[in-house]
Structures are given as structure tokens and as C-alpha cells.
Amino acid sequence: MNLKDMDIHWRPQTHMCIPCHVNYTYIIRFDNLVKESNEVLGWIQQEQ
């Protein structure tokens, strides 16, 4: 079956969201969201 013919809700996520094509600067873990987000905000402020 062609992807164009598939219902959008049943298409593989890899065809809708392509994380490998995003150039990430920071990746943080959700378990440590508060701690790590404060660190990232500190890095961003230093870069400006």
C-alpha cells in the first residue's frame, strides 16, 4: 500500500516526524526536566 493512500492516523510515525533530520543542540531527559532545563537556560543565556 502506498503511504499516500494510507489513513494519516495509521501511517508510520517515522514518515510524519523525522527526528534524525533535526539538528539538535540540546537533548534533556524528562526525568530530570527541572534540573536540566535550568542548566540549558543557563547555557543559552551565556551564548547570547
C-alpha positions as CSV (number, residue, x, y, z in Angstrom):
1,M,0.0,0.0,0.0
2,N,1.2,3.5,-0.9
3,L,1.7,5.9,2.1
4,K,-0.4,8.5,0.3
5,D,-3.3,6.0,0.3
6,M,-3.0,5.2,4.0
7,D,-5.1,6.9,6.6
8,I,-3.0,9.6,8.3
9,H,-3.7,8.0,11.7
10,W,-2.2,4.7,10.6
11,R,0.9,5.9,8.9
12,P,4.3,5.1,10.5
13,Q,5.4,7.9,12.8
14,T,8.8,7.9,11.0
15,H,7.2,9.3,7.9
16,M,5.4,12.1,9.8
17,C,8.1,13.1,12.3
18,I,11.7,12.7,11.2
19,P,13.8,13.3,14.3
20,C,17.0,12.3,12.5
21,H,16.8,15.3,10.2
22,V,16.7,17.8,13.1
23,N,20.0,19.3,14.2
24,Y,19.5,19.2,18.0
25,T,21.7,21.4,20.1
26,Y,20.4,20.0,23.5
27,I,18.8,16.8,24.5
28,I,17.5,16.5,28.0
29,R,15.8,13.7,29.9
30,F,12.2,14.2,31.1
31,D,13.1,12.5,34.4
32,N,15.4,15.4,35.2
33,L,13.4,18.1,33.4
34,V,13.6,20.8,36.1
35,K,17.3,20.4,36.8
36,E,18.4,20.0,33.2
37,S,16.2,22.8,31.8
38,N,17.7,25.2,34.3
39,E,21.2,24.2,33.0
40,V,20.1,24.6,29.4
41,L,18.7,28.0,30.1
42,G,22.0,29.0,31.7
43,W,23.9,27.8,28.6
44,I,21.5,29.8,26.3
45,Q,21.9,33.0,28.3
46,Q,25.7,32.7,28.2
47,E,25.6,32.3,24.4
48,Q,23.7,35.5,23.9
